[in-house]
Amino acid sequence: MKTIKRNAVFLSLLVLMLAVSNIAISQEALPGSQPVNVEGDWIISSQNEDGRVSTKTIQVKQNGNQLSGHFKGPNQSGSLTGTMHGNHIFFRTNTRNVLRFRGIVNGDTMSGTIMFRGQPSSWRAWRPGGE
């Protein structure tokens, strides 16, 4: 009977310790949960639907994980809006032909997929002087 009580006490303490440690772990920031800082000027290179490579620029403002700014391409320009989640970026242009960029930020570079008229293509970007 004493062994059963000791085991019950031990099991209760173990459950309590696990519960407390889970609370502490859940309050810590998860790796990559803080958005990477992408504020500033970027140069983007992407392949057009006709196979030619074009250069575009973006000026990004960042407030937490919310992005805003300006896009300028060879044929159109306008504002942009988007989000950051860790090092994952998504933004779209508010232009005549909407472009949707999705990718990964790695320091002063980023790359991913651009959607234009339903067709995907690859893109890469860098900060001026950062490549």
C-alpha positions in Angstrom: 0.0 0.0 0.0 2.9 2.4 0.8 4.4 1.7 -2.6 1.1 2.6 -4.3 0.9 5.9 -2.4 4.5 6.7 -3.2 3.9 6.0 -6.9 0.8 8.1 -6.8 2.6 11.1 -5.2 5.5 10.6 -7.7 3.1 10.5 -10.6 1.3 13.6 -9.3 4.5 15.6 -9.0 5.6 14.5 -12.5 2.3 15.6 -14.0 2.6 19.0 -12.1 6.2 19.5 -13.3 5.2 18.7 -16.9 2.3 21.1 -16.7 4.4 23.9 -15.4 7.2 23.3 -18.0 4.6 23.4 -20.8 3.3 26.8 -19.6 6.9 28.2 -19.5 7.6 26.8 -23.0 4.4 28.1 -24.5 5.3 31.6 -23.3 8.7 31.6 -25.0 8.9 33.0 -28.6 9.0 30.2 -31.1 12.0 30.2 -33.5 11.2 32.2 -36.6 8.0 33.7 -35.1 9.3 37.2 -35.1 9.2 38.7 -38.6 12.5 39.4 -40.3 13.1 43.1 -41.0 12.6 43.8 -44.7 12.1 47.6 -44.5 14.0 49.5 -47.1 14.8 49.5 -50.8 15.0 46.2 -52.8 15.9 45.4 -56.4 13.9 42.4 -57.9 14.9 40.4 -60.9 12.3 38.0 -62.5 11.6 36.3 -65.7 8.7 37.7 -67.7 6.1 35.6 -69.5 8.0 36.2 -72.8 11.2 34.7 -71.2 13.0 38.0 -70.8 14.4 39.0 -67.5 13.2 42.3 -66.1 14.2 44.4 -63.1 11.8 46.0 -60.7 12.2 48.0 -57.5 10.3 48.1 -54.2 10.4 50.4 -51.3 9.1 48.6 -48.2 7.7 50.0 -45.0 7.2 47.5 -42.1 5.0 47.6 -39.0 5.4 44.3 -37.2 4.4 41.7 -39.7 2.5 44.1 -41.9 4.1 45.4 -45.1 3.3 48.4 -47.3 5.2 50.4 -49.8 5.7 51.2 -53.4 6.4 49.0 -56.5 8.0 50.2 -59.7 8.4 47.9 -62.7 9.2 48.5 -66.4 5.6 48.8 -67.4 3.7 49.7 -64.3 4.0 51.1 -60.8 1.8 51.4 -57.7 1.5 50.6 -54.0 2.1 47.2 -52.4 0.8 45.5 -49.4 1.8 42.2 -47.7 2.8 40.3 -44.6 5.9 38.7 -43.0 5.8 35.5 -40.9 9.2 34.7 -39.6 11.3 34.7 -42.8 8.4 34.0 -45.1 7.3 37.0 -47.2 4.1 37.6 -49.2 3.2 40.8 -51.0 1.1 41.9 -53.9 1.1 45.0 -56.0 -1.8 47.3 -56.4 -1.2 47.8 -60.1 -3.1 47.4 -63.4 -1.7 43.8 -63.7 -1.5 42.6 -60.1 1.7 40.7 -59.2 1.8 38.3 -56.2 5.2 37.6 -54.7 5.8 34.8 -52.2 9.2 33.8 -50.9 11.9 33.4 -48.2 14.1 36.2 -46.9 17.7 35.3 -46.1 19.5 38.4 -44.8 19.9 40.9 -47.6 18.4 38.6 -50.2 15.1 37.0 -50.9 13.7 34.7 -53.5 10.5 32.8 -54.4 7.6 32.6 -56.8 5.8 35.4 -58.5 2.3 35.0 -59.9 1.3 37.0 -63.0 -1.9 36.4 -64.8 -2.1 33.0 -63.2 1.4 32.0 -64.4 4.2 31.3 -61.9 7.8 32.4 -62.4 10.8 32.7 -60.1 12.1 35.9 -58.6 15.0 37.0 -56.5 15.7 40.3 -54.8 18.6 42.0 -53.0 19.2 45.3 -51.2 21.1 47.8 -53.3 24.8 47.3 -52.5 23.9 44.0 -50.8 24.6 41.5 -53.6 
